[in-house]
Amino acid sequence: MSEILLNLKILLSFLDIVRRKDFMLGGAVQEIEANLADFCGAKYAFGVASGTDALILSLKACDIGPGDEVITPAVGFFSSAAAISWVNARPVFVDVDPNTFNIDVSKIEAAITPRAKALLPIHLNGKMADMDPALEIARKHGLRVIADAAQAIGSRYKDKPIGQFGDLVCLSLNHTKIFSGFGDGGMIFTNDKELAEKISMMRTYGAPTLKESHSNNVIIGVASRLSPFHAAVLNVKFQFLESYIAKQRENYFLYQKLLKGVGDLILPDEHSAYFTNGYRFSIRTKRTKELTEFLHKRGLRAMDPYAVPLPYLPAFKNLGYKTGDFPIAEEIAKESLALPVHYSLPQDKIVSVANQIKRFLQS
């Protein structure tokens, strides 16, 4: 479908919402919740205001708060660890696997104390964490599992989708993601009826229904609802979601083909257990800084989204971590570089970026 026709369909869906005055948790929101629940393999889905809200509400739904600890990886976007602190719990960071950038499951148990209440793995760069052993450890120690799947829509682990791994699974739907709508948005998935009921109430002031939010507030809740206009965009685009992921993967694996064996590059590790949606193609090289400058001078966008390990950010200074505590995260911070890979990019753009990298590293 052409961009003009796509935008026309979106505008018509907006007009329909205005005509029906369907502004809060109406038909458009219910439709995308049902579609994404099915796509991601979950019984229940709840649209919320953002991916960060999804994390915060999930933590609160699991009764996590002051004095509790939540184990999470040392590499990722700020919001995962920030959500833990936002509910007044303590993030306990664990180093990561150098091949996937995801939590190193072999180091989880050493981080568990009597105060640990949950495990919050991140499915980074569109590749899911090693969930079978992670879930086994969580069950052994009575931990809730809240998965940050912000970057992982359509990804699979051992041929199962994201919604089947964890008590709660959080998705981001903002403009930087493969499947994005109109501004910010998030989705919470669960297969647990009790948690589903709590999440449903927590996003509507703690009431069973929106109409009861002035008179029957059963638990403490907030206003965190997916906008119907955001949902309308997602509904129009949903029919193309699999094609978006397929194109993203084409670009991702084209980089794999073109950059294999070039210089000192370490490319993303591919394993049959993981089906990546290709969200981000991160390479590693000892010459990251120079390569980044080289690409930028030629008008080619590249970025280092993990330039500082999460435990070393100023916001977490009070936790007392120090340089050397997370050696793999530190290596990734120094050496990783994310290349442009979005499904909207033509393959000649991917070839151009790869050729410039070859030129730099082979000079």
C-alpha positions as CSV (number, residue, x, y, z in Angstrom):
1,M,0.0,0.0,0.0
2,S,1.3,3.5,-0.9
3,E,2.0,5.9,1.9
4,I,-0.7,8.3,0.6
5,L,-3.4,5.5,0.7
6,L,-2.2,4.4,4.2
7,N,-2.4,8.0,5.5
8,L,-5.9,8.4,4.0
9,K,-7.1,5.2,5.7
10,I,-5.7,6.6,9.0
11,L,-7.4,9.9,8.6
12,L,-10.7,8.2,7.8
13,S,-10.3,6.1,11.0
14,F,-9.8,9.3,13.0
15,L,-12.9,10.8,11.5
16,D,-14.9,7.7,12.5
17,I,-13.7,8.0,16.1
18,V,-14.8,11.7,16.2
19,R,-18.1,10.9,14.6
20,R,-18.8,8.1,17.2
21,K,-17.3,10.2,20.1
22,D,-15.4,6.9,21.0
23,F,-12.6,8.6,22.9
24,M,-11.8,6.3,25.9
25,L,-11.1,2.6,25.6
26,G,-13.6,2.2,22.8
27,G,-13.8,0.0,19.8
28,A,-10.4,1.0,18.3
29,V,-8.5,0.2,21.5
30,Q,-10.4,-3.1,22.0
31,E,-9.6,-4.1,18.4
32,I,-5.9,-3.6,18.7
33,E,-5.8,-5.2,22.1
34,A,-7.5,-8.3,20.6
35,N,-5.2,-8.4,17.6
36,L,-2.0,-8.0,19.5
37,A,-3.0,-10.5,22.2
38,D,-3.5,-13.1,19.4
39,F,-0.3,-12.0,17.6
40,C,1.8,-12.1,20.7
41,G,0.3,-15.3,22.1
42,A,-1.4,-14.0,25.3
43,K,-4.9,-14.3,26.7
44,Y,-5.2,-10.7,27.7
45,A,-3.8,-7.4,26.4
46,F,-4.3,-3.9,27.8
47,G,-3.4,-0.7,26.0
48,V,-1.8,1.9,28.2
49,A,-0.2,5.4,27.7
50,S,3.4,4.3,27.1
51,G,5.8,1.4,27.4
52,T,7.1,3.0,30.6
53,D,3.6,3.0,32.1
54,A,3.3,-0.6,31.1
55,L,6.4,-1.4,33.2
56,I,5.3,0.7,36.2
57,L,1.8,-0.7,36.2
58,S,3.1,-4.3,35.9
59,L,5.4,-3.8,38.9
60,K,2.6,-2.3,40.9
61,A,0.3,-5.1,39.9
62,C,2.8,-7.6,41.4
63,D,2.8,-5.6,44.6
64,I,6.4,-4.5,44.2
65,G,7.4,-1.5,46.3
66,P,9.6,-0.1,49.1
67,G,12.2,-2.7,50.4
68,D,11.8,-5.0,47.4
69,E,14.5,-5.8,44.9
70,V,14.0,-6.5,41.2
71,I,16.8,-8.2,39.2
72,T,17.4,-6.7,35.7
73,P,20.2,-6.5,33.2
74,A,23.0,-3.8,33.2
75,V,22.4,-3.0,29.5
76,G,19.2,-1.6,28.1
77,F,17.1,1.5,27.8
78,F,16.7,3.6,31.0
79,S,13.0,3.1,31.4
80,S,13.2,-0.5,32.6
81,A,15.4,0.2,35.6
82,A,13.7,3.6,36.1
83,A,10.3,1.9,36.5
84,I,11.7,-0.2,39.3
85,S,13.0,2.9,41.1
86,W,9.7,4.7,40.4
87,V,7.8,2.2,42.5
88,N,10.4,2.7,45.2
89,A,12.0,-0.7,44.8
90,R,15.7,-1.3,44.2
91,P,17.0,-2.4,40.8
92,V,19.7,-5.1,41.2
93,F,21.8,-5.2,38.1
94,V,23.2,-8.3,36.5
95,D,25.9,-8.4,33.7
96,V,24.9,-9.5,30.2
97,D,25.7,-12.1,27.6
98,P,28.3,-10.6,25.2
99,N,26.6,-12.2,22.2
100,T,23.0,-11.1,22.8
101,F,23.4,-8.1,25.1
102,N,20.6,-9.8,27.2
103,I,20.8,-10.7,30.8
104,D,23.4,-13.5,31.6
105,V,21.1,-16.1,33.1
106,S,24.1,-17.8,34.7
107,K,24.6,-14.8,37.0
108,I,21.0,-14.3,38.1
109,E,21.0,-16.6,41.2
110,A,24.1,-14.9,42.7
111,A,22.1,-11.6,42.7
112,I,19.1,-13.0,44.5
113,T,18.6,-12.0,48.2
114,P,15.7,-12.5,50.5
115,R,14.4,-9.1,49.4
116,A,14.2,-10.1,45.7
117,K,10.7,-10.2,44.5
118,A,10.9,-10.1,40.7
119,L,13.0,-10.6,37.6
120,L,12.8,-8.1,34.8
121,P,14.6,-9.3,31.7
122,I,14.8,-7.1,28.6
123,H,14.5,-8.6,25.1
124,L,17.1,-6.2,23.7
125,N,17.6,-5.4,20.0
126,G,14.7,-7.6,19.0
127,K,16.2,-10.8,20.4
128,M,14.5,-12.4,23.3
129,A,16.4,-13.3,26.5
130,D,17.2,-16.9,27.3
131,M,13.8,-17.4,28.9
132,D,13.6,-21.1,29.8
133,P,16.5,-21.0,32.4
134,A,15.4,-17.5,33.5
135,L,11.8,-18.8,34.2
136,E,13.2,-21.9,36.0
137,I,15.3,-19.7,38.3
138,A,12.3,-17.4,39.0
139,R,10.0,-20.4,39.8
140,K,12.7,-21.9,42.1
141,H,13.0,-18.6,44.1
142,G,9.3,-17.5,43.9
143,L,10.0,-14.5,41.8
144,R,7.5,-12.8,39.5
145,V,8.7,-12.3,35.9
146,I,8.0,-9.0,34.2
147,A,9.5,-9.0,30.7
148,D,10.4,-5.8,28.9
149,A,9.5,-6.6,25.3
150,A,9.5,-3.0,24.0
151,Q,11.8,-3.9,21.1
152,A,10.6,-7.4,20.5
153,I,7.2,-7.5,18.8
154,G,7.2,-10.5,16.5
155,S,10.3,-12.0,18.0
156,R,10.2,-15.6,19.1
157,Y,12.1,-17.9,21.5
158,K,12.1,-21.6,20.7
159,D,9.2,-20.8,18.2
160,K,7.0,-19.2,20.9
161,P,6.0,-15.5,20.9
162,I,6.8,-12.9,23.5
163,G,3.4,-13.2,25.3
164,Q,4.1,-16.7,26.5
165,F,7.1,-15.8,28.7
166,G,6.5,-14.1,32.0
167,D,3.7,-13.2,34.4
168,L,3.5,-9.9,32.6
169,V,5.0,-8.7,29.3
170,C,5.4,-5.1,28.4
171,L,5.4,-3.6,24.9
172,S,6.2,-0.1,23.6
173,L,4.3,1.3,20.6
174,N,6.0,4.6,20.2
175,H,7.4,6.0,16.9
176,T,10.9,4.4,17.3
177,K,9.5,0.8,17.2
178,I,8.8,-1.5,14.2
179,F,5.1,-1.3,15.0
180,S,4.3,2.3,16.0
181,G,1.2,4.5,16.1
182,F,0.5,8.1,16.9
183,G,2.9,9.3,19.6
184,D,3.5,7.2,22.7
185,G,1.7,4.0,23.6
186,G,2.2,0.7,25.3
187,M,0.6,-2.7,25.8
188,I,0.6,-5.1,28.7
189,F,0.1,-8.9,28.1
190,T,-0.7,-11.6,30.6
191,N,-2.1,-15.1,30.8
192,D,-3.1,-14.7,34.4
193,K,-6.7,-13.7,35.0
194,E,-6.1,-12.2,38.5
195,L,-3.3,-10.0,37.1
196,A,-5.4,-9.1,34.1
197,E,-8.2,-7.8,36.4
198,K,-5.7,-5.7,38.4
199,I,-4.1,-4.2,35.3
200,S,-7.6,-3.4,33.8
201,M,-8.5,-1.5,37.0
202,M,-5.1,0.2,37.6
203,R,-5.3,2.0,34.2
204,T,-8.7,3.4,35.0
205,Y,-8.3,4.9,38.5
206,G,-8.6,1.5,40.1
207,A,-12.2,1.0,39.0
208,P,-13.6,-2.1,37.3
209,T,-14.9,0.0,34.4
210,L,-14.3,3.6,33.2
211,K,-17.9,4.5,34.1
212,E,-17.2,3.5,37.7
213,S,-14.1,5.6,38.1
214,H,-16.0,8.2,40.1
215,S,-17.8,5.8,42.4
216,N,-16.3,2.4,42.7
217,N,-12.5,2.7,43.0
218,V,-11.5,-0.8,44.3
219,I,-7.7,-0.3,44.2
220,I,-5.3,2.6,43.8
221,G,-5.1,3.4,40.1
222,V,-4.2,6.1,37.6
223,A,-5.2,7.3,34.2
224,S,-3.0,5.4,31.7
225,R,-5.0,4.5,28.6
226,L,-4.0,4.0,25.0
227,S,-5.4,6.8,22.9
228,P,-8.1,5.7,20.5
229,F,-6.3,7.8,17.8
230,H,-3.1,5.9,18.5
231,A,-5.1,2.6,18.4
232,A,-6.6,3.6,15.1
233,V,-3.2,4.1,13.5
234,L,-2.1,0.7,14.8
235,N,-5.3,-1.0,13.5
236,V,-4.7,0.3,10.0
237,K,-1.0,-0.8,10.1
238,F,-1.7,-4.1,11.8
239,Q,-2.4,-5.9,8.5
240,F,1.1,-5.0,7.4
241,L,2.9,-5.9,10.6
242,E,4.3,-9.2,9.3
243,S,5.5,-7.5,6.2
244,Y,7.2,-4.8,8.2
245,I,9.0,-7.4,10.3
246,A,10.0,-9.4,7.2
247,K,11.5,-6.3,5.5
248,Q,13.3,-5.4,8.8
249,R,14.8,-8.9,8.9
250,E,15.9,-8.6,5.2
251,N,17.8,-5.5,6.0
252,Y,19.2,-7.0,9.2
253,F,20.5,-10.2,7.5
254,L,21.8,-8.2,4.5
255,Y,24.2,-6.5,7.0
256,Q,25.1,-10.0,8.3
257,K,26.0,-11.1,4.8
258,L,27.9,-7.9,3.8
259,L,29.9,-7.4,7.0
260,K,30.8,-11.0,7.7
261,G,34.6,-11.3,8.3
262,V,35.2,-7.6,7.9
263,G,38.1,-6.2,10.1
264,D,37.6,-6.9,13.8
265,L,33.8,-6.6,13.6
266,I,31.8,-8.8,16.0
267,L,28.3,-9.2,14.5
268,P,25.1,-10.2,16.3
269,D,25.2,-13.9,17.2
270,E,22.5,-16.0,15.5
271,H,21.1,-19.1,17.1
272,S,18.3,-21.4,16.0
273,A,16.5,-20.8,19.4
274,Y,16.0,-17.2,18.6
275,F,13.9,-15.6,15.9
276,T,14.8,-11.9,15.9
277,N,12.5,-9.2,14.4
278,G,15.7,-7.4,13.4
279,Y,14.8,-4.3,15.5
280,R,18.5,-3.2,15.9
281,F,21.7,-4.3,14.2
282,S,24.5,-3.7,16.7
283,I,28.1,-4.4,15.7
284,R,31.2,-4.3,17.9
285,T,34.6,-3.0,17.1
286,K,37.6,-1.6,19.0
287,R,37.3,1.5,16.7
288,T,33.7,2.5,17.5
289,K,34.4,6.1,18.1
290,E,36.4,6.7,14.9
291,L,34.0,4.6,12.8
292,T,31.0,6.6,14.1
293,E,32.7,9.9,13.2
294,F,33.6,8.5,9.8
295,L,30.0,7.5,9.1
296,H,28.6,10.8,10.4
297,K,30.9,12.8,8.1
298,R,29.4,11.0,5.2
299,G,25.8,11.6,6.3
300,L,25.2,8.1,7.5
301,R,23.4,7.7,10.8
302,A,24.8,5.4,13.4
303,M,24.4,5.5,17.1
304,D,25.5,3.9,20.4
305,P,22.3,3.4,22.4
306,Y,24.1,1.7,25.2
307,A,27.0,4.1,25.7
308,V,26.7,4.0,29.5
309,P,25.8,0.8,31.4
310,L,22.6,1.4,33.4
311,P,24.2,1.0,36.9
312,Y,26.6,3.8,36.1
313,L,24.0,6.4,35.2
314,P,23.8,9.4,37.6
315,A,20.2,8.4,38.5
316,F,21.5,5.2,40.0
317,K,24.5,6.6,41.8
318,N,22.9,5.9,45.2
319,L,23.0,2.2,44.5
320,G,26.8,2.1,45.0
321,Y,27.9,0.3,41.8
322,K,31.4,1.0,40.6
323,T,33.5,0.6,37.4
324,G,34.5,-3.0,37.0
325,D,31.3,-4.5,38.5
326,F,29.9,-5.2,35.0
327,P,32.8,-5.9,32.6
328,I,30.7,-7.2,29.7
329,A,28.3,-4.2,29.9
330,E,31.4,-1.9,29.9
331,E,32.8,-3.6,26.8
332,I,29.5,-3.2,25.0
333,A,29.4,0.5,26.0
334,K,32.9,1.0,24.5
335,E,32.5,-1.1,21.4
336,S,28.9,-1.3,20.2
337,L,27.4,0.7,17.4
338,A,23.9,0.4,16.0
339,L,23.4,0.7,12.2
340,P,20.3,2.0,10.4
341,V,18.1,-1.0,9.7
342,H,14.5,0.2,9.6
343,Y,12.2,-1.6,7.2
344,S,11.5,1.7,5.4
345,L,15.2,1.9,4.2
346,P,15.9,0.6,0.7
347,Q,18.5,-2.1,0.5
348,D,20.9,0.1,-1.5
349,K,21.1,2.2,1.7
350,I,22.1,-0.8,3.7
351,V,24.7,-1.6,1.0
352,S,26.0,1.9,1.1
353,V,26.5,1.8,4.9
354,A,28.2,-1.6,4.8
355,N,30.5,-0.4,2.0
356,Q,31.6,2.6,4.0
357,I,32.3,0.4,7.1
358,K,34.4,-1.9,4.9
359,R,36.2,1.1,3.5
360,F,37.0,2.3,7.0
361,L,38.0,-1.0,8.6
362,Q,40.0,-2.2,5.7
363,S,42.0,1.0,5.2
